[in-house]
Amino acid sequence: MTQELELKIRRLQAELTQVVVDGPDDDGVTLRRIVAELERLENQRRSLRDQSAQSATSMGGIHVGREA
């Protein structure tokens, strides 16, 4: 799931780069669509990370800190 999400984000970032290079469409519909989809995917990625961190923490798998 995470790899699929990362791939979608990379594709949208490439599409966004192409829109910037080509210049936005007249009414900005394409640009707004790409930005909205990127925000949605970023939120989904953040949610997955939070769930993973909570699962690992509840299982005692994550120890935060530095060793001296």
C-alpha positions as CSV (number, residue, x, y, z in Angstrom):
1,M,0.0,0.0,0.0
2,T,2.8,2.4,0.9
3,Q,4.7,1.8,-2.3
4,E,1.6,2.3,-4.4
5,L,0.9,5.5,-2.6
6,E,4.5,6.7,-3.1
7,L,4.3,5.9,-6.8
8,K,1.0,7.9,-7.2
9,I,2.6,10.8,-5.4
10,R,5.7,10.7,-7.6
11,R,3.5,10.5,-10.8
12,L,1.5,13.6,-9.6
13,Q,4.7,15.5,-8.8
14,A,6.0,14.7,-12.3
15,E,2.6,15.9,-13.8
16,L,2.8,19.0,-11.7
17,T,6.3,19.7,-12.9
18,Q,5.1,19.3,-16.5
19,V,2.2,21.7,-16.0
20,V,4.7,24.3,-14.6
21,V,7.0,23.8,-17.5
22,D,4.2,24.0,-20.1
23,G,2.4,26.8,-18.3
24,P,-0.9,26.3,-16.5
25,D,-4.1,25.8,-18.4
26,D,-6.3,28.9,-18.9
27,D,-8.6,28.4,-15.9
28,G,-6.1,26.4,-13.7
29,V,-8.4,23.4,-13.5
30,T,-5.5,20.9,-14.1
31,L,-3.3,22.6,-11.5
32,R,-6.0,22.7,-8.9
33,R,-6.8,19.0,-9.6
34,I,-3.2,17.9,-9.2
35,V,-2.7,20.0,-6.0
36,A,-6.0,18.6,-4.4
37,E,-5.0,15.0,-5.3
38,L,-1.5,15.5,-3.9
39,E,-2.9,16.9,-0.6
40,R,-5.3,13.9,-0.4
41,L,-2.5,11.4,-1.0
42,E,-0.2,13.2,1.5
43,N,-2.9,13.0,4.2
44,Q,-3.4,9.4,3.4
45,R,0.4,8.8,3.7
46,R,0.5,10.7,7.0
47,S,-2.3,8.7,8.4
48,L,-0.6,5.4,7.4
49,R,2.6,6.6,9.1
50,D,0.7,7.5,12.3
51,Q,-1.0,4.1,12.3
52,S,2.3,2.4,11.9
53,A,4.0,4.4,14.6
54,Q,1.1,3.8,17.0
55,S,1.1,0.1,16.3
56,A,4.9,-0.1,16.8
57,T,4.7,2.0,20.0
58,S,1.9,-0.1,21.5
59,M,4.0,-3.2,20.8
60,G,7.1,-1.7,22.4
61,G,8.9,-1.6,19.1
62,I,10.0,2.0,19.0
63,H,12.5,3.6,21.3
64,V,13.2,7.2,20.7
65,G,16.3,8.9,22.0
66,R,20.0,9.0,21.6
67,E,22.6,6.8,23.2
68,A,25.5,8.6,24.7
